Amino acid sequence: MGLDIAAHSKLRKVVGVPPPFPLNSHGRPDWDQIDEMHAVFPYVNPDFPDHARDLEQAAYHVEGLSYRFPCGSYRNYNAWRESLCRKALRILPQQIWDNPGAFAGRPFVELINFSDCEGCIGPTVAAKLYRDFLDHDEKLIQRASDRDQHWEMYQDFMRAFELAQDGGFVSFS
C-alpha cells in the first residue's frame, strides 16, 4: 500500500448527491464506492482544513483534466518531502511541523505541513504551491545531483498543482 495522488481541474458540483460521501467501516472515505459513482469528492482532512478552505464537501464532475500518479510507499513519499524541504528551505520538515506558523508563506510549506496519507488541497493553496514549484524549479535542479530520483515526483506534483489551481483540487489517498 502506498500514496496515490489525483489532481482535477474545472469541477462542477453535482446536484442531488448530498454529503457526506460514502465512508468505510473505519469512518474514512470509501474510495471503491466513490469510484463507482463517477464523481470526485474532496475529502477535507480535519487536521488541515485551511488547505481546502475554498471547497465544499460535495460530489463533483470533472469538466477539465485529471492527472494521477503514484508516490510509491509512504516512506518513499516522506523521503521525497524531506528532500524537498532540505533543498528548498535548508531545514528538516520536523522544524516546520513543530511550529508551522513560523514558516507561513515560505516555499512548499503547505505541502510539507500536510498529511502524508489523506486529504485534499484546494485551488487557492494549489495556486500558491504551483508558483512555488515554478519559482524554485531551476534552483532545486542546481542543488540536485544529476536530477536525482526525486526529480520525477517534483514534476508530477508541479503538474498536479497546475491543474488544481483551475477550480479543482489535489487528493492524497
Beta strands, then each sheet from edge to edge (+ up, - down):
strand 1: 3-8
strand 2: 11-13
strand 3: 60-62
strand 4: 66-72
strand 5: 119-121
strand 6: 169-172
sheet 1: 4+ 1- 6+ 5-
sheet 2: 2+ 3-
end
